[in-house]
Amino acid sequence: MSLRSRVAGRAEELLRYCRANGYNTHIALFVDLSRHSGLNRFVVWSFDDERAVIVAPVSHGSGSCKRHCRSCYAQVSNEDGSHLSSVGRALISERYEGSYGVAYRLDGLDASNSNLRSRCVVLHGWEHTTSYPIWPLATVGSFGCPVLSQRVMARVDDILKQESGVVLMTFM
């Protein structure tokens, strides 16, 4: 099944959740961690147009690997110190300028990602993350953060600065 098909199915579910809980019903972000990290698996989805607005690769948590860990497929955890990504819905919270540039804090909305803020898992860009698929190679790993290329992050930031209550759904 294609990325767009998988996200479209999840988008219907997320839109119902957003309506019921007072979150943004125009735009949402998705990460499909079931896909190889060298493929597109990040999507900015327009609920209004029922389509992907941005599609790009995104890094995932590399675990506690000490040297050159580039796993192609994600493992997940909500545990502090795991350096793994978490699945579930997260509210994209305050914007700030950090050591990687513009970043957004994430507040987990599900039991599977309730520790995102305390783990300092944030949405950010990084110069070593690719803007384009590089399969069969893997993207660089992170300590659990969804990491976009700086170019893609700038586009996402332009959207997020105009919206509030946006939800990121990460799934496998």
Summary of the structure (lengths in Angstrom):
residues: 172
radius of gyration: 14.5
end to end distance: 12.8
largest distance: 44.1
contacts: 579
relative contact order: 0.23
helix: 19%
strand: 31%
